[in-house]
Amino acid sequence: MTLSKAEQTKLPANARPYRRIAVIGTGSWGTALASVARRAGREVIVWGRDADTVEAIAERRENPKYLPGIELPEGIEATTSMEAALKGAEAVLIVTPSKTLREVCGKMRPHLPDGVPVALCAKGIEAQSGLLLGEVAGSELPGHPVGAISGPTFAKETVLGHPTAATVAFEFSYADRLDPQESPAARLALSMSSDVFRCYISDDLVGVEIGGAVKNVIAIACGMMSGAGFAENTRAALITRGMDEMKTLAEVLGGRRETVTGLSGAGDLTLTCSSTTSRNMSLGTQLGQGIAREDCFDGKPVVVEGEVNSISVIDLASRIGVSLPICESVHAVLHRDADLKQTFRDLWSRPIEAEPKGLGIFLDHPFGEPA
């Protein structure tokens, strides 16, 4: 909904920030978001499973496991007790791996104060059900507004205070339309914003979630081609056409294509596809160099969200009849033992299509198999 200038002048000057924010998860991004909220003036408590990490955050203002050597802001509380973490919380950020979301929501349910909004800060689609993470959290935490925080955000840069921007998305209820300044999206955006962390507000949760889930898969594709020796032309093509796959899937599921051109789509995609700081890009690069999957990351068991997401994204796209050629190529290499170089040669030799699709042109490629 777009407000006229006259309507905008009638709105209050500002929403009310949330006073106390609980962050569920003490990984690098959870720690970074706790730092963001604290710098913005909020009371912050983080919950984690690992007692040593929790103690280090609380006592030494450091997360030695994920962000070693970086000093965290003063005043961040930390606990291994879910009850203690959620007591008095006015908003909650869930920053645990996507595959553990349902379990974590179950642990939260008995202790979460009524009506408290929950923002998801992991990205993906549930493997077993094909549900977006917002749908998973909504089913597990009825009565709580569910949203997401997403954007081009490397954790280390964020916690160091480099200027960063992200989108805060919640579906808007009828009451939120009448008084948007009091919506969970507006209040959380205000609560997290500071001189170095800038939030934007969205009511398109589906579009934001799809961008976050698919961009990790596209980043693996970019890494694969970079590792195989190709350069910027190739990466630019994959980013652009990958964004089209994100738009297509978002639109079919009820999101808006324009959302995918924003921070949570194009912004996050560009960042993730541009640096091996991203585990997704790094995995793809190593595979493109011919390193066996079990030997990537020096043999360490590193969780790569795009590797998991490639299965759920393709399963979902297949069920709803959407073609995602780049994601399908990544899935084939990761999970069907397809030859990487031949798979991407086939991707480039697919039938020639129009851009935009409305032209309706579809031609056999002279170097490809007839359609």
C-alpha positions as CSV (number, residue, x, y, z in Angstrom):
1,M,0.0,0.0,0.0
2,T,1.4,3.4,-1.0
3,L,0.4,6.4,1.0
4,S,-0.1,9.8,-0.5
5,K,1.9,12.7,0.8
6,A,-1.1,14.1,2.6
7,E,-1.7,10.7,4.3
8,Q,2.0,10.5,5.3
9,T,1.9,13.8,7.1
10,K,-0.9,12.5,9.3
11,L,1.2,9.7,10.6
12,P,3.0,9.9,14.0
13,A,6.6,11.0,13.8
14,N,7.8,7.6,14.9
15,A,6.8,4.1,15.9
16,R,7.6,2.8,19.4
17,P,10.8,0.7,19.5
18,Y,10.8,-2.6,21.4
19,R,12.5,-2.2,24.7
20,R,13.9,-5.7,25.2
21,I,14.9,-8.1,22.3
22,A,15.8,-11.8,22.7
23,V,18.2,-13.3,20.1
24,I,17.9,-17.1,19.8
25,G,21.2,-18.4,18.5
26,T,24.9,-17.5,19.3
27,G,26.4,-18.1,15.8
28,S,28.1,-15.4,13.9
29,W,24.9,-13.8,12.6
30,G,23.1,-14.1,15.9
31,T,26.0,-12.4,17.7
32,A,26.1,-9.7,15.1
33,L,22.3,-8.9,15.4
34,A,22.6,-8.8,19.2
35,S,25.4,-6.2,18.7
36,V,23.2,-4.3,16.3
37,A,20.3,-4.2,18.7
38,R,22.5,-3.2,21.6
39,R,24.1,-0.4,19.7
40,A,20.6,0.8,18.8
41,G,19.9,1.1,22.5
42,R,17.9,-2.0,23.2
43,E,18.1,-4.4,26.1
44,V,19.5,-7.5,24.6
45,I,19.8,-11.1,25.7
46,V,21.1,-14.0,23.6
47,W,20.3,-17.7,24.0
48,G,22.7,-20.5,23.0
49,R,23.2,-24.2,23.5
50,D,26.9,-24.0,24.0
51,A,27.7,-22.9,27.6
52,D,31.3,-21.9,26.8
53,T,30.2,-19.5,24.1
54,V,27.4,-18.1,26.2
55,E,29.9,-17.5,29.1
56,A,32.4,-15.8,26.7
57,I,29.7,-13.4,25.4
58,A,28.5,-12.5,28.8
59,E,31.8,-12.3,30.6
60,R,34.4,-11.4,28.0
61,R,32.2,-9.7,25.4
62,E,33.5,-12.0,22.7
63,N,32.3,-14.9,20.7
64,P,35.6,-16.8,20.3
65,K,34.1,-19.6,18.2
66,Y,32.5,-17.6,15.4
67,L,33.9,-14.0,15.7
68,P,37.2,-14.4,17.5
69,G,39.0,-11.2,18.6
70,I,36.1,-8.9,18.0
71,E,34.9,-6.9,21.0
72,L,31.1,-6.9,21.5
73,P,29.1,-3.9,22.9
74,E,28.7,-3.7,26.6
75,G,25.5,-4.9,28.2
76,I,24.6,-8.0,26.1
77,E,23.2,-10.7,28.4
78,A,23.6,-14.3,27.5
79,T,22.0,-17.5,28.8
80,T,21.5,-21.2,28.1
81,S,18.0,-21.1,29.6
82,M,15.2,-20.5,27.0
83,E,12.9,-19.4,29.8
84,A,15.3,-16.7,31.0
85,A,16.0,-15.6,27.4
86,L,12.3,-15.0,26.7
87,K,11.2,-13.5,30.0
88,G,10.1,-10.0,29.4
89,A,11.1,-10.1,25.7
90,E,9.1,-7.7,23.5
91,A,10.5,-9.1,20.2
92,V,12.5,-12.2,19.3
93,L,15.0,-12.8,16.6
94,I,15.5,-16.5,15.7
95,V,19.0,-16.9,14.3
96,T,19.5,-20.7,14.2
97,P,20.1,-22.9,11.2
98,S,16.9,-23.4,9.1
99,K,16.9,-27.2,9.6
100,T,16.5,-26.6,13.4
101,L,13.7,-24.0,13.2
102,R,10.8,-26.3,14.1
103,E,12.7,-27.7,17.1
104,V,13.7,-24.3,18.3
105,C,10.1,-23.0,18.0
106,G,8.9,-25.9,20.1
107,K,11.4,-25.0,22.8
108,M,10.3,-21.4,22.7
109,R,6.5,-22.0,22.8
110,P,6.0,-22.6,26.6
111,H,8.0,-19.5,27.5
112,L,7.2,-16.9,24.8
113,P,5.0,-14.0,26.1
114,D,1.6,-13.7,24.4
115,G,1.6,-11.8,21.1
116,V,5.4,-11.1,20.9
117,P,6.5,-10.8,17.3
118,V,9.2,-13.2,16.0
119,A,11.6,-12.4,13.2
120,L,13.4,-15.2,11.3
121,C,17.0,-14.4,10.5
122,A,18.0,-17.7,8.8
123,K,17.1,-18.4,5.2
124,G,15.7,-21.5,3.5
125,I,12.8,-23.8,2.8
126,E,12.0,-26.7,5.1
127,A,13.2,-29.9,3.4
128,Q,10.5,-32.3,4.6
129,S,7.4,-30.1,4.0
130,G,8.5,-27.6,1.4
131,L,7.2,-24.8,3.6
132,L,8.8,-21.4,3.8
133,L,10.4,-20.8,7.2
134,G,7.7,-18.2,8.0
135,E,5.0,-20.9,7.5
136,V,6.9,-23.3,9.8
137,A,7.3,-20.7,12.6
138,G,3.6,-19.6,12.1
139,S,2.4,-23.2,12.6
140,E,4.6,-23.7,15.6
141,L,3.9,-20.3,17.3
142,P,0.3,-19.5,16.7
143,G,-0.8,-16.1,17.8
144,H,2.6,-14.5,17.2
145,P,3.3,-12.2,14.2
146,V,6.1,-13.9,12.2
147,G,8.5,-11.9,10.0
148,A,12.1,-11.9,8.7
149,I,15.2,-9.7,8.7
150,S,17.2,-10.2,5.5
151,G,19.7,-8.3,3.3
152,P,23.3,-8.1,2.1
153,T,24.9,-8.7,5.5
154,F,28.1,-10.4,6.3
155,A,28.2,-11.0,10.1
156,K,31.8,-9.8,10.7
157,E,31.4,-6.6,8.8
158,T,28.1,-5.9,10.6
159,V,29.5,-6.5,14.1
160,L,32.5,-4.3,13.3
161,G,30.1,-1.4,12.5
162,H,30.5,-1.1,8.7
163,P,27.4,0.7,7.3
164,T,24.9,-2.0,6.6
165,A,21.2,-2.1,5.4
166,A,18.6,-4.8,5.7
167,T,14.9,-5.3,5.2
168,V,12.4,-6.1,8.0
169,A,9.4,-7.9,6.6
170,F,6.1,-8.9,8.2
171,E,2.7,-9.5,6.6
172,F,0.5,-6.5,7.5
173,S,-2.8,-7.2,9.2
174,Y,-5.8,-5.0,8.7
175,A,-4.9,-3.1,11.9
176,D,-1.3,-2.6,10.5
177,R,-2.8,-1.1,7.4
178,L,-4.8,1.4,9.5
179,D,-1.8,2.3,11.7
180,P,1.4,1.2,9.9
181,Q,3.7,2.9,12.4
182,E,2.5,0.4,15.0
183,S,3.1,-2.6,12.8
184,P,5.7,-5.2,14.0
185,A,7.8,-4.4,10.9
186,A,7.9,-0.7,11.6
187,R,8.6,-1.1,15.3
188,L,11.3,-3.7,14.8
189,A,12.9,-1.6,12.0
190,L,13.1,1.3,14.4
191,S,14.4,-0.9,17.2
192,M,17.3,-2.2,15.1
193,S,18.3,1.0,13.3
194,S,21.4,3.0,14.3
195,D,24.0,5.3,12.7
196,V,25.5,2.2,11.0
197,F,22.6,-0.2,10.6
198,R,19.7,1.0,8.4
199,C,16.4,-0.9,8.2
200,Y,13.8,-0.8,5.5
201,I,10.2,-2.0,6.0
202,S,8.3,-4.5,3.9
203,D,4.9,-6.2,4.0
204,D,6.0,-8.9,1.5
205,L,7.3,-11.7,3.7
206,V,7.0,-14.3,0.9
207,G,9.1,-12.2,-1.5
208,V,11.8,-11.6,1.2
209,E,11.9,-15.3,2.1
210,I,12.2,-16.6,-1.4
211,G,15.1,-14.2,-2.1
212,G,16.9,-15.4,1.0
213,A,16.4,-19.1,0.1
214,V,17.3,-19.0,-3.6
215,K,20.2,-16.6,-3.5
216,N,22.3,-19.2,-1.6
217,V,21.9,-21.7,-4.4
218,I,22.8,-19.1,-7.1
219,A,25.9,-18.2,-5.1
220,I,27.0,-21.8,-5.2
221,A,26.6,-21.7,-9.0
222,C,28.7,-18.5,-9.2
223,G,31.4,-20.2,-7.1
224,M,31.4,-23.3,-9.3
225,M,32.0,-21.3,-12.4
226,S,34.6,-19.1,-10.8
227,G,36.4,-22.1,-9.4
228,A,36.3,-23.7,-12.9
229,G,38.2,-20.7,-14.3
230,F,35.5,-18.5,-15.7
231,A,35.3,-14.8,-14.9
232,E,33.1,-11.8,-14.5
233,N,30.9,-12.2,-17.6
234,T,29.8,-15.6,-16.4
235,R,29.1,-14.4,-12.8
236,A,27.1,-11.4,-14.0
237,A,25.0,-13.6,-16.2
238,L,24.3,-16.1,-13.4
239,I,23.5,-13.2,-11.0
240,T,21.0,-11.6,-13.4
241,R,19.3,-14.8,-14.6
242,G,19.4,-16.2,-11.0
243,M,17.5,-13.1,-9.9
244,D,14.9,-13.9,-12.6
245,E,14.5,-17.3,-11.1
246,M,14.0,-15.7,-7.7
247,K,11.3,-13.4,-9.1
248,T,9.5,-16.2,-10.9
249,L,9.3,-18.4,-7.8
250,A,8.3,-15.5,-5.5
251,E,5.5,-14.3,-7.8
252,V,4.0,-17.8,-8.2
253,L,3.9,-18.1,-4.4
254,G,2.2,-14.8,-3.9
255,G,5.2,-12.5,-3.4
256,R,6.1,-9.4,-5.5
257,R,8.8,-9.3,-8.2
258,E,9.7,-5.8,-7.1
259,T,10.7,-7.2,-3.6
260,V,13.4,-9.3,-5.3
261,T,15.0,-6.2,-6.7
262,G,15.5,-4.9,-3.2
263,L,18.0,-5.5,-0.4
264,S,16.7,-9.0,0.5
265,G,16.9,-10.1,-3.2
266,A,19.3,-8.3,-5.5
267,G,21.3,-6.9,-2.6
268,D,21.8,-10.2,-0.8
269,L,22.4,-12.1,-4.1
270,T,25.1,-9.7,-5.2
271,L,26.9,-9.8,-2.0
272,T,26.8,-13.6,-1.6
273,C,27.9,-14.1,-5.2
274,S,30.8,-11.7,-4.9
275,S,33.0,-13.1,-2.1
276,T,34.3,-16.4,-0.7
277,T,33.4,-14.9,2.7
278,S,30.1,-16.5,1.8
279,R,30.2,-20.2,2.6
280,N,27.9,-20.8,-0.4
281,M,30.3,-19.1,-2.8
282,S,33.3,-20.8,-1.1
283,L,31.8,-24.2,-1.5
284,G,31.0,-23.7,-5.2
285,T,34.5,-22.3,-5.8
286,Q,36.1,-25.4,-4.2
287,L,33.9,-27.8,-6.2
288,G,34.7,-25.8,-9.4
289,Q,38.4,-26.4,-8.7
290,G,37.8,-30.1,-8.6
291,I,37.9,-30.6,-4.8
292,A,35.7,-33.4,-3.7
293,R,32.8,-32.4,-1.4
294,E,34.2,-34.3,1.6
295,D,37.5,-32.4,1.3
296,C,36.0,-28.9,1.0
297,F,36.7,-26.6,3.9
298,D,39.8,-28.7,4.8
299,G,37.5,-31.6,5.5
300,K,35.6,-29.8,8.3
301,P,31.9,-30.4,8.6
302,V,30.8,-26.9,7.6
303,V,27.0,-26.4,7.1
304,V,26.3,-24.6,3.8
305,E,22.7,-23.4,3.7
306,G,22.6,-23.4,-0.1
307,E,23.5,-27.0,-0.3
308,V,20.5,-27.9,1.8
309,N,18.3,-25.3,0.2
310,S,19.0,-26.6,-3.3
311,I,17.0,-29.8,-2.5
312,S,14.0,-28.0,-0.9
313,V,14.0,-25.2,-3.6
314,I,13.9,-27.7,-6.5
315,D,11.4,-30.0,-4.7
316,L,9.1,-26.9,-4.2
317,A,9.6,-25.7,-7.8
318,S,8.8,-29.1,-9.2
319,R,5.6,-29.4,-7.2
320,I,4.3,-26.0,-8.4
321,G,5.6,-26.4,-12.0
322,V,8.2,-23.7,-12.0
323,S,11.5,-24.0,-14.1
324,L,14.6,-22.9,-12.3
325,P,17.5,-23.9,-14.6
326,I,20.4,-22.5,-12.6
327,C,19.1,-24.0,-9.3
328,E,18.5,-27.3,-11.1
329,S,22.1,-27.3,-12.4
330,V,23.4,-26.8,-8.9
331,H,21.2,-29.5,-7.5
332,A,22.3,-31.9,-10.2
333,V,26.0,-31.4,-9.4
334,L,25.6,-31.5,-5.6
335,H,23.1,-34.3,-5.3
336,R,23.0,-36.3,-8.5
337,D,26.8,-36.6,-9.2
338,A,26.4,-34.7,-12.4
339,D,29.6,-33.5,-14.1
340,L,30.1,-29.9,-13.2
341,K,31.5,-28.6,-16.5
342,Q,29.1,-30.6,-18.7
343,T,26.1,-29.5,-16.6
344,F,27.0,-25.8,-17.1
345,R,27.6,-26.3,-20.8
346,D,24.1,-27.8,-21.0
347,L,22.8,-24.7,-19.1
348,W,24.3,-22.4,-21.6
349,S,22.9,-24.5,-24.5
350,R,19.3,-24.5,-23.4
351,P,16.7,-23.3,-25.9
352,I,16.9,-19.6,-26.6
353,E,14.3,-17.5,-24.8
354,A,13.1,-13.9,-24.9
355,E,13.8,-11.3,-22.3
356,P,11.2,-10.2,-21.4
357,K,9.2,-13.5,-21.4
358,G,6.2,-11.7,-22.8
359,L,7.6,-11.8,-26.3
360,G,6.9,-15.6,-26.3
361,I,10.0,-16.6,-28.4
362,F,11.4,-20.1,-27.8
363,L,14.1,-21.4,-30.2
364,D,16.2,-24.5,-30.3
365,H,19.9,-23.6,-29.5
366,P,22.2,-24.4,-32.4
367,F,24.6,-26.1,-29.9
368,G,22.0,-27.7,-27.7
369,E,19.7,-30.7,-27.8
370,P,16.3,-30.0,-29.6
371,A,13.5,-29.1,-27.2
